[in-house]
Amino acid sequence: VTPQVTPQVTPQVENVIRGTMGEMTRSELMGVLHLKDRMHFAREYLLPALHTGFIELTIPDKPRSSRQKYRLTDKGRAWLASTRP
């Protein structure tokens, strides 16, 4: 497996990748990860996963939409597939 397919990710981003199933709201992701602090989740988990391109917004032109959800990108799915035994 090449380094491009399996880039280094933080444990927090790894948790987001592994916890994302289909399209999920912020609250659903926080629930899967057993986190309660929205700011901590955004700063340490969600934003790094978004900035590294492992997850994406379902409504990218409205990032603050109440209907916003998150899903894995092709990069996120490739990383996940490359790390499974």
Secondary structure per residue as TSV (DSSP state, phi and psi in degrees):
chain	resnum	aa	ss	phi	psi
A	1	V	-	360.0	134.7
A	2	T	-	-82.5	156.5
A	3	P	T	-60.0	-29.4
A	4	Q	T	-65.9	-31.7
A	5	V	T	-80.9	-33.4
A	6	T	S	-119.7	67.0
A	7	P	-	-67.6	157.8
A	8	Q	-	-70.4	133.2
A	9	V	-	-128.9	153.3
A	10	T	-	-71.9	158.8
A	11	P	H	-58.1	-33.9
A	12	Q	H	-66.8	-46.0
A	13	V	H	-65.5	-38.8
A	14	E	H	-58.6	-42.6
A	15	N	H	-61.9	-40.1
A	16	V	H	-64.2	-45.8
A	17	I	H	-60.1	-48.7
A	18	R	H	-68.6	-27.1
A	19	G	H	-87.8	-15.0
A	20	T	-	-79.4	120.2
A	21	M	-	-124.4	107.3
A	22	G	S	67.4	-140.3
A	23	E	S	-99.7	129.9
A	24	M	B	-134.7	146.5
A	25	T	-	-77.8	168.4
A	26	R	H	-59.4	-43.4
A	27	S	H	-62.9	-40.4
A	28	E	H	-64.3	-43.0
A	29	L	H	-63.1	-43.7
A	30	M	H	-60.8	-39.7
A	31	G	H	-63.9	-43.6
A	32	V	H	-61.6	-37.2
A	33	L	T	-89.1	-0.3
A	34	H	T	58.3	44.3
A	35	L	-	-114.5	147.7
A	36	K	-	-120.4	-24.6
A	37	D	-	-86.0	110.2
A	38	R	H	-62.3	-40.9
A	39	M	H	-66.7	-44.5
A	40	H	H	-61.6	-44.3
A	41	F	H	-60.2	-46.0
A	42	A	I	-63.4	-46.9
A	43	R	I	-70.6	-43.1
A	44	E	I	-96.7	-22.1
A	45	Y	I	-117.6	-61.1
A	46	L	I	-69.0	-53.5
A	47	L	H	-61.8	-44.3
A	48	P	H	-61.2	-37.5
A	49	A	H	-67.1	-37.4
A	50	L	H	-68.7	-47.1
A	51	H	H	-66.0	-30.0
A	52	T	T	-87.0	-5.0
A	53	G	T	83.3	18.3
A	54	F	S	-85.9	-27.2
A	55	I	E	-130.2	163.7
A	56	E	E	-141.6	162.9
A	57	L	E	-80.3	144.0
A	58	T	S	-81.0	-21.8
A	59	I	S	-126.0	76.2
A	60	P	T	-63.3	-27.9
A	61	D	T	-80.3	-6.7
A	62	K	-	-135.7	73.2
A	63	P	T	-62.3	-21.4
A	64	R	T	-100.6	11.7
A	65	S	-	-61.6	141.6
A	66	S	T	-68.8	-16.0
A	67	R	T	-96.8	7.6
A	68	Q	-	-62.4	138.1
A	69	K	-	-135.0	169.1
A	70	Y	E	-126.9	148.6
A	71	R	E	-147.6	159.7
A	72	L	E	-68.9	145.4
A	73	T	-	-89.8	176.2
A	74	D	H	-58.5	-39.2
A	75	K	H	-62.3	-42.5
A	76	G	H	-65.1	-42.7
A	77	R	H	-65.7	-38.9
A	78	A	H	-64.6	-42.9
A	79	W	H	-63.4	-44.7
A	80	L	H	-61.7	-45.5
A	81	A	H	-64.2	-35.0
A	82	S	H	-76.4	-15.8
A	83	T	H	-101.0	-7.8
A	84	R	-	-82.3	141.7
A	85	P	-	-69.3	360.0
